[in-house]
Amino acid sequence: MVEYGPNSVTNQRTGIAGIVLPESEEKVLAIKKGDAIALPFGVVTWWYNKDDTELVVLFMGDTSKAHKSGEFTDFFLTGTNGIFTGFTTEFVSRAWDLDENIVKALVGKQSGNGIVQLHGDFKMPEPKKEHREGMALNCEEAPLDVDIKKGGRVVVLNTNNLPLVGEVGLGADLVRLDGSAMCSPGFSCDSALQVTYIIRGSGRLQVVGVDGHRVLETTVKAGNLLIVPRFFVVSKIAAPDGMEWFSIITTPNPIFTHLAGRTSVWKALSPQVLHAAFDVDANTENLFRSKRNSDAIFFPPPN
């Protein structure tokens, strides 16, 4: 993954990214499959694919403050829609202290729109290892926050392992669900939205709204994108080949409540409360409480 909006995710091959934070020097990062980069509003970036293979960068982020709500606002410094093409040669000449013939050359050479093909002998800046510190986190190499045998694994991006998410105002997680395993029904208890992109595999998904009605029941697969509203409860069951997804959450330090498993809120409630709330006999309540005492968040497929 490489950046997720203003952050992203690279999921194929390797490349180079240049990032200029406001009032800061350029940082040049080597990027590869699994990288996540948190980019605050107003940064300037460039992306370079140095190989002949495909480089995919997924951008995900909050567009509520965009020029057009719901769409990313791309502000190009060069290209056919860059700032040089909008100003007159007089203004560009005065601002950058250039002769008008140089200005005309600069504008006339910009025939591309966002993507430029470089000649084979052209040398771009080389990445520096120290520039990755605090800027990027590889979700596939980071320590696991959850690891359930035959169940699944989670890496959470927050202010502890990627401090810039605090400035962005978004957190994220990478979840890998093993074949036929289940992700416990759960929700973000700090009123955050979840935007989820299915990276690999497929599975079934159900979402239940705050009124107790199922609002979505569907099969998702690689390339699908879905949004889980605030306080809606979501659960997933992976297909036999497993499923992997990357989510951004509208808080830099997300907190989730799960309704099944060892960490379930049901386990914390008194037996008498469950007995009365479910209006069942003590044996049924005891059976309900006794299950899933060792599993947390992910449940391996039944034998």
C-alpha positions in Angstrom: 0.0 0.0 0.0 1.5 3.3 -0.6 -0.6 6.2 0.6 -4.0 6.5 1.9 -5.8 9.6 0.9 -4.1 11.8 1.7 -2.8 8.4 2.3 -2.0 5.6 -0.1 -1.2 2.0 -0.6 1.2 0.5 -3.1 0.3 -3.1 -3.8 2.5 -4.1 -6.7 6.3 -3.8 -7.3 8.6 -0.9 -6.3 9.1 2.7 -7.0 10.2 6.1 -5.6 8.1 8.9 -4.0 9.1 12.5 -3.5 7.3 14.3 -0.7 7.5 18.0 0.3 5.7 18.8 3.5 4.8 22.5 4.1 7.9 24.6 4.8 10.1 21.5 4.6 12.8 20.0 2.3 12.0 17.3 -0.2 12.1 13.7 1.1 12.8 10.9 -1.4 11.5 7.5 -0.3 11.9 4.1 -1.8 8.4 2.5 -1.8 7.3 -1.1 -2.3 4.4 -3.4 -1.9 2.7 -3.0 1.5 3.9 0.5 2.2 1.5 3.0 3.8 2.2 6.8 3.8 0.2 9.4 5.6 0.1 12.7 3.7 -1.4 15.8 5.4 -3.3 18.3 3.3 -1.1 20.6 1.2 1.9 18.4 0.6 3.6 18.2 -2.8 4.3 14.8 -4.1 5.7 13.0 -7.2 5.8 9.3 -7.9 8.2 7.5 -10.1 8.1 3.9 -11.5 11.7 3.1 -12.2 10.9 -0.4 -13.6 9.0 -1.7 -16.6 6.5 -3.5 -14.4 3.3 -2.0 -13.1 3.3 0.2 -10.0 -0.1 0.6 -8.3 -0.7 3.3 -5.7 -4.1 3.5 -4.0 -5.2 6.9 -2.6 -7.8 7.0 0.1 -8.8 9.9 2.3 -11.3 12.4 3.5 -12.8 14.5 0.7 -15.3 16.5 2.8 -13.1 19.6 2.5 -12.2 19.1 -1.2 -12.9 21.7 -3.9 -15.7 19.3 -4.9 -17.0 17.3 -2.0 -16.6 13.6 -2.6 -13.7 14.0 -5.1 -9.9 14.4 -4.6 -8.6 17.9 -5.4 -5.6 17.4 -7.6 -3.4 20.5 -7.8 -0.7 20.1 -10.4 2.3 22.3 -10.5 3.3 21.3 -14.0 1.6 19.8 -17.0 -1.1 21.0 -19.4 -3.2 21.9 -16.3 -0.4 23.2 -14.2 -0.1 26.7 -12.7 2.3 27.9 -15.4 -0.4 27.5 -18.1 -2.9 29.6 -16.2 -0.8 32.8 -15.6 0.3 35.0 -18.4 4.0 34.9 -19.5 4.4 38.4 -18.0 3.3 37.3 -14.5 5.4 34.1 -14.6 8.4 36.1 -15.8 8.0 38.6 -13.0 7.4 36.0 -10.3 10.4 33.7 -11.2 12.6 36.5 -12.6 12.9 34.8 -16.0 13.0 36.1 -19.6 9.8 35.6 -21.4 11.3 33.4 -24.0 12.4 31.0 -21.2 8.8 31.1 -19.8 7.4 30.3 -23.2 9.7 27.3 -23.4 8.7 26.1 -19.9 5.0 26.3 -20.8 5.4 24.9 -24.3 7.2 21.8 -23.2 4.5 20.7 -20.8 2.4 18.5 -23.1 1.7 15.8 -20.5 -1.2 15.7 -18.1 -0.2 14.2 -14.8 2.0 11.4 -16.1 5.3 11.9 -18.0 7.3 9.2 -19.8 11.0 9.6 -19.1 13.9 8.6 -21.4 15.9 5.5 -20.4 19.0 7.5 -19.5 17.2 10.1 -17.3 18.3 10.0 -13.7 15.7 10.8 -11.0 16.8 11.6 -7.4 17.9 8.5 -5.4 15.9 7.6 -2.3 17.5 8.0 1.1 16.9 5.4 3.8 16.6 8.0 6.6 13.8 9.8 4.8 11.4 6.8 5.4 11.6 7.3 9.2 8.3 8.7 10.4 7.0 8.9 6.8 6.2 5.4 5.8 5.3 2.0 7.4 5.3 -1.3 5.6 2.2 -3.1 6.7 3.5 -6.5 5.6 6.7 -6.2 7.7 5.4 -4.3 10.8 4.8 -6.1 14.1 1.4 -7.7 14.2 -1.2 -6.3 16.6 -3.3 -9.4 16.4 -2.2 -12.9 15.2 -4.7 -15.8 15.5 -3.7 -19.2 14.2 -5.9 -20.2 11.2 -7.9 -17.1 11.9 -6.2 -13.9 10.8 -3.7 -11.1 11.4 -4.0 -7.3 11.9 -1.6 -4.4 11.7 -3.0 -1.1 12.9 -1.6 2.2 11.8 -1.8 4.9 14.5 0.2 7.7 16.1 2.5 5.2 17.7 4.0 3.6 14.6 3.2 6.3 12.0 3.1 9.7 13.8 1.9 11.7 10.8 -1.5 10.1 10.9 -2.2 12.4 13.9 -1.8 15.4 11.6 -3.8 13.7 8.8 -6.6 12.8 11.3 -6.9 9.3 10.0 -5.9 5.8 11.1 -5.8 2.6 9.2 -5.4 -1.2 9.4 -4.4 -4.0 7.2 -6.3 -7.2 7.9 -5.6 -10.7 6.6 -8.4 -13.3 7.1 -7.4 -16.9 6.6 -9.5 -19.2 4.4 -13.1 -19.7 5.7 -12.3 -17.8 8.9 -14.6 -15.3 10.4 -14.0 -11.7 11.6 -16.1 -11.0 14.7 -19.0 -8.6 14.4 -17.6 -5.3 15.6 -17.9 -1.5 15.3 -15.8 1.6 15.9 -16.8 2.8 19.3 -15.3 6.2 18.9 -17.8 7.2 16.1 -15.4 6.7 13.3 -16.3 5.9 9.7 -14.5 3.0 7.9 -13.6 3.0 4.3 -12.4 -0.5 3.2 -10.7 -1.7 0.1 -10.5 -5.4 -0.6 -6.9 -6.1 -1.7 -7.0 -9.9 -2.3 -9.4 -12.8 -2.2 -13.1 -12.7 -1.5 -15.7 -13.4 1.1 -19.2 -12.7 2.5 -20.1 -9.6 4.4 -23.0 -8.4 6.5 -23.6 -4.9 8.0 -26.2 -4.2 10.6 -27.4 -0.6 11.3 -28.0 1.1 14.7 -31.7 0.1 14.5 -30.9 -3.6 14.4 -31.8 -4.0 10.7 -29.3 -5.7 8.3 -28.5 -3.0 5.7 -26.1 -4.9 3.6 -25.4 -8.6 2.8 -23.1 -9.2 -0.1 -20.1 -11.0 -1.5 -17.0 -8.8 -1.8 -13.8 -9.5 -3.8 -10.5 -7.9 -4.7 -11.0 -4.3 -6.1 -14.2 -3.7 -4.2 -14.5 -0.6 -2.0 -17.1 -0.2 0.8 -18.0 2.3 3.5 -19.2 1.4 7.0 -21.1 4.3 8.7 -20.6 5.3 12.3 -21.7 2.7 14.9 -22.8 0.2 12.2 -21.7 -3.4 13.0 -19.8 -5.3 10.3 -18.7 -9.0 10.1 -16.9 -10.9 7.3 -16.4 -14.6 6.5 -13.5 -15.3 4.0 -13.8 -17.6 1.1 -11.6 -20.7 1.1 -8.8 -18.8 -0.5 -8.9 -16.1 2.3 -9.4 -12.4 2.1 -7.2 -9.3 2.7 -8.4 -5.7 3.1 -7.0 -2.2 4.0 -9.2 0.3 5.8 -8.8 3.9 6.7 -10.7 5.0 9.8 -11.6 8.6 10.5 -9.6 8.8 13.7 -5.8 8.5 14.2 -6.1 6.0 17.0 -9.1 3.8 16.3 -10.8 1.8 19.0 -13.1 -1.1 18.1 -15.6 -3.0 20.2 -16.2 -6.6 19.2 -19.4 -8.4 20.0 -18.1 -12.0 19.9 -15.0 -13.7 21.2 -12.9 -13.5 24.3 -12.9 -9.7 24.3 -16.6 -9.4 23.6 -18.6 -6.9 25.6 -21.0 -9.7 26.5 -18.2 -11.3 28.5 -18.0 -8.2 30.7 -21.7 -8.1 31.5 -23.1 -9.8 34.6 -24.9 -13.1 34.1 -28.1 -11.7 35.6 -28.0 -8.8 33.1 -27.8 -11.2 30.2 -30.4 -13.5 31.7 -32.9 -10.6 32.0 -32.0 -8.8 28.7 -32.3 -11.9 26.5 -35.2 -13.3 28.5 -33.8 -16.8 28.5 -33.3 -19.4 31.2 -30.1 -19.7 33.1 -28.8 -22.7 31.1 -29.2 -20.9 27.8 -27.4 -17.8 29.2 -24.6 -20.0 30.6 -24.1 -21.7 27.3 -24.0 -18.4 25.5 -21.4 -17.1 27.9 -19.3 -20.2 27.8 -18.6 -20.1 24.1 -15.6 -18.3 22.4 -13.6 -18.1 25.6 -10.2 -18.5 23.9 -10.9 -16.9 20.5 -10.5 -13.2 20.0 -11.6 -11.1 16.9 -10.9 -13.9 14.4 -12.6 -17.4 14.4 -11.0 -20.3 12.5 -13.4 -22.3 10.4 -15.4 -25.0 12.2 -13.9 -28.5 12.1 
